[in-house]
Each structure stands twice: as C-alpha cells, then as structure tokens.
C-alpha cells in the first residue's frame, strides 16, 4: 500500500510541476482559431496548434483565420510562429522586436529593426528562422523553456508586425497552454498601431 501511495504522490507532483501558471492559459476555444476582443481595444487570439504537421494562417488586418497565400500574416504550428515573408511567403510581412517596453506602452511602430523569415540557420531546431523564433539567425525565441518542468513561458517581449496590407500591429505572446493545461494552444494579444 505504501508503494502505491508513493507512486500516486509522485505522479501528482510531476503533473503539478509540468502545469503552466493559470495566467498563461488560453481562454476556452472550440475552433482551430478564436479571437476575443478586450476592453482596452486589443484582442486575444487562441490557436489550436496541437497538430505537429498543420500550420494555421491568421490575418491580423481582419483578425481572422486565413489560408490565402496573399492575405495571411502569421502561421502557427506548435511553438513556431512564421510570418508571410522571406522563405515562408511573398506577403512582405516584417516584424521588429521591442524589448523592455510594456505592451500598453508601445504606441507606434519602430522606424527600423525589422526582420523577415529566413532559412533555418545554426540554432537548436530545424524550423524556419522567423522573427518570433530566431530573429536575424540568433536563437532567441518568444519563450523560455523550463527543463525541469518541460514548459514554455512567454518572454515579456512585444513584437511589431507590418502586415500584407501595410498596417502595423503590436503583438505579445500570451501563453502556450489550454485551460486544462494541454500544450500547443498558443495565444497572443494584438492591437493595431496608428
């Protein structure tokens, strides 16, 4: 009986250790992509990116799913966020990183410092080097990986993306887990800039 109790206690401890904090969990979503408007003028989008083979396209300009090669701005699969630029598409999307500034404080698009998707370089994965994963070929993804708990935690980093339509949106990756703790439910907050 003591061995069973120890196994159950260890299993419970490991499950708790691998669960993300509640604030990083996505709002409930029954579709592949859901967008919810926030009171401050921003929106939060949740993408069911649990399939390891399927990318889901998203158009920031219409705040909706879009697989049209000319219209999508972001494509998401698991932890990968690709942009419709460079090796990933012909949409001309560019993304800049705005470090050390809160999402609410980003009120205009930077004048320079934009990146596009590049062929995979010398980093830890075999994915396209997008501004969200390996900007300028530097392995510096949107998340911090916790080896002990095997969880991805979004960095406090704002991205500014110029879309296929030329509009600028600020983006903050919010989380990677569903309400039940399942991985692969990437959520991000975004808002158009003037």
Phi, psi and omega in degrees: 000322180296322179295319179296318179297318179295318179296315179297318179295317179295317179297317179297317179297316180295319178298318179292321182293329182271358180273139178283160175298151182303323183292347179261003180274144182283150172298155180302141181210124180264355180250175178295325178219130176232141175234132181238130177281136177265163181293337184271007181095351176271173176227157173240132178245138177244128180242124174282093183255032184286336179285125184285352183250339190256127170269142174248123179276147179220133178257112180296325183298323180256357182053047183210162176299145179200121179257359179297123184304332182274344190249328185294146178254317179238145170233135187234132173216120184052240182266359184272128173241107179261156177244154181283073183201166174051232183287350183264342181175169184258018185281349179073018180291138178231147181225132175249154178255130178244093181276158174059030175222131179292151180308313183296336183270351177278110186241002176204159179282141176297155179283332182211186179088024182271147179238156173235169180290138180233161176301150181304131180254205183273078178226190189279357181228179180250022182268161175304144178273092179265165178300337181276343184242310181219073180299135178054030179078003179267129181287092183213071186290170180294349186237161168252133181261125179265107182297324182291315183261352182055050179233154174256129178241123180299139173283152176282079186223132178258137175249145172242121183246129172268125189275178176298337179267356179091359178282158179247134178231137172270143185225137174230119177291126188265318183189180184223008187230145175285172180303328179273003178094358181293133179287158175094014176250078185287132177234145177215149177258137180216157180203138179289142177258154179294000000 
